[in-house]
Amino acid sequence: MKFLTASLRMVMGIIEIKNLVKRFGKVIAVDNASASFGKGISIITGPNGAGKSTLLRCIDGLYKPNSGKVQVDGADPYMDESSRRTMSLLTDNYALYDNLTVMQNLEFFGRLYKIPRQEITRRATRLLRSLDAAQFSEAKVYTLSRGTKQKVAFCRALLCNPRILLLDEPTAFLDPKASTEVRKLIEGMASEGRTIIFVTQKVDEIPRFNARLIFLKNGRIVKDTTTYAFYRSMANGAIVEVRLASPIGGKVASSTPGFIRGNSPNPTSISVKIHSYRDINRAVAHLLKSGAYIVGIDYTESVVEKFS
Amino acid sequence: MNVGNSFAIAVKDMREVFTSISIAGPMLGVPLFFALFLPLLTFYVSEHAAPALASKIFSIALPVAISSSKSLNSASFMGFFSIYVLGPIFLTMPILTASVIAADSFIGEKERKTAEALFSTPVKNSELLLGKIMASLIPTILLTLGVFALYGVITNLLSYSSFGVYLLPTVPWLLLLFISPFLAVVTIGVVVIVSSHVRGTKEAQQISTLLVLPILILPFASITGFAMLTTRLLLYIALFLAIADIAVVYISVKTFNKESII
């Protein structure tokens, strides 16, 4: 029987959403969404008000669906709080108790997961160290910067060693170094076979992962793809921004294949229209040949256009 | 149900309340001021205006033989005022204290957006409710006990030093103390019920503090002789409040909707 259940889960996925509808008054936040999530990273993205955070909260059992169902390991997370023993949510605000110290916050949440006190301290110290926040363990939360609070909130989410991790904008307010650390932690956890659902609006974050990618719009799942497939499809007709280390001549810029515009007569950034990744290589080859140094290629504008 | 989870929530909430000066300051300061200032005021009035006042009040309120002795009149007046007039005023304390803590405990989580993190743990609704009720009830009871004790000690010191008698405790006085937790539970229940419908702690406090209105009738009822706080009446009040507690707690458990607090 156990074998059958395990096999069924492998086929069905760890998280199953079927025809999920969640309304707030007349507003439909999630509209007939169906999806299945297994091990690895799934990124959910979309414009403001698309229903990303609501979907995450329905999975965590914080919201009761108006219709349809959510199942985590075969259980309804809204009715069965035990499904949250191995599932953790990082909310889009830091959600820490301001008048308590960092360690008191972590101890409190650890106790609710029935983690022994010594083990809480051990795990909390390790997690805080990994995000360079151990020095704040005895500081009251209200004294911390927004970024440090986010790091502590991330530590809280990982404290219970979750098998399913739901992350709502985990790198919001973090500096580049901390963002990189968080991404490393997420990738490391995914490689251990955990299920990670990651909501983000930071379009520059998406291509950093080799992951499943779901687009939500007006509460509906409009695209279910992968990050690499999406960027491949996006390449057709997209406008990319090539950022340069120093200004280049106007002629060099305008002769770049697909050139549309530069940010000045002697630009440090040019917009190039592409139809495939090959076109990027052509543009880059032309610029390199002309002595330019490229510091980055930005797809953001195109992704934003796809969002709206 | 895991009581350990409820206890952890209660400890966390109490820690939060008592480390916030803006919440703990008025919550502790006002009762302490009452406990220190009101016996002094009562004593002063008893010493200087009691004979005249006592003859007026007692002729209506108490079938007490008015003695010609000034000190006995003053002592009787102080006893009457301390128990029947100020006693009910002290009953507003468990309501006010419980409403402040309960509002902060339930709706404060919504205001500070910490509810999501708390509700995303495997804590059951029953554990959560019990923890929050404990967080509001324990400090309220301790504070009420402390204030009643302080008030009693000061009143006795003053009455003994001037009139040679200890005025407190009396049975009605102890019954007033006995009633306090029942009032606190009703208040907490009301806060839980309104928590789904209000946006902030202030709204919840304002609604729950309406419960002090019936209490404030009691001193006037005693002064005018309409209803004396006899042992029997106080026992009836305790019984009524116990039933109200069961009803309010039942409704609060049934109507508690964590989704509306997120």
Contacts between the chains, C-beta under 8 A, distances in Angstrom:
chain1	res1	chain2	res2	distance
A	57	B	116	7.4
A	57	B	262	7.4
A	60	B	120	5.2
A	62	B	116	6.3
A	62	B	119	5.5
A	62	B	120	6.3
A	62	B	258	7.4
A	62	B	259	6.8
A	62	B	262	5.9
A	63	B	259	5.7
A	63	B	262	7.7
A	64	B	259	6.2
A	81	B	122	4.9
A	81	B	123	6.7
A	81	B	124	5.5
A	81	B	125	8.0
A	82	B	122	6.0
A	83	B	122	8.0
A	84	B	120	6.2
A	84	B	121	6.3
A	84	B	122	4.4
A	85	B	122	4.6
A	87	B	120	7.9
A	88	B	120	7.0
A	89	B	116	7.1
A	89	B	117	7.4
A	89	B	120	4.0
A	91	B	113	7.6
A	91	B	116	4.6
A	91	B	117	6.0
A	91	B	120	7.5
A	93	B	113	4.7
A	93	B	116	7.9
A	95	B	113	5.8
A	95	B	114	5.0
A	95	B	115	7.9
A	95	B	116	5.5
A	95	B	117	3.7
A	96	B	114	6.9
A	96	B	117	7.3
A	97	B	12	6.8
A	97	B	16	5.8
A	97	B	112	7.7
A	97	B	114	6.0
A	98	B	112	6.8
A	99	B	15	7.4
A	99	B	16	4.9
A	99	B	19	4.5
A	99	B	20	5.4
A	100	B	12	7.1
A	100	B	15	6.3
A	100	B	16	6.6
A	100	B	19	7.6
A	104	B	12	7.9
A	104	B	15	7.2
A	108	B	8	6.2
A	108	B	12	4.8
A	109	B	117	7.2
A	109	B	121	6.4
A	111	B	4	7.4
A	111	B	5	7.5
A	111	B	8	4.5
A	112	B	5	5.8
A	112	B	8	6.3
A	112	B	9	7.9
A	112	B	118	7.9
A	112	B	121	4.2
A	112	B	122	7.0
A	112	B	123	5.4
A	113	B	121	6.5
A	113	B	122	6.8
A	114	B	2	7.9
A	114	B	4	8.0
A	153	B	117	7.6
A	156	B	117	6.9
